[in-house]
């Protein structure tokens, strides 16, 4: 299934599976964007992932980790 920036929860789940030993509270947005765009299922324009969507992804990832 192809993921786009709007698939915040799916991206958060994929990141938690890809980086199980990472505390998402300490991931900066540059690294987060790189990790999202590197996901094999991710198929969207990397430039469309602004700060608000990265914040939403990080928040969802934190919830997944807890």
Secondary structure, DSSP 8 states (H G I E B T S, - for coil): --B-TT-HHHHHHHHHHHTTT--GGG--HHHHHHHHHHSTTB-S-GGG--HHHHHHHHHHHHHHH-
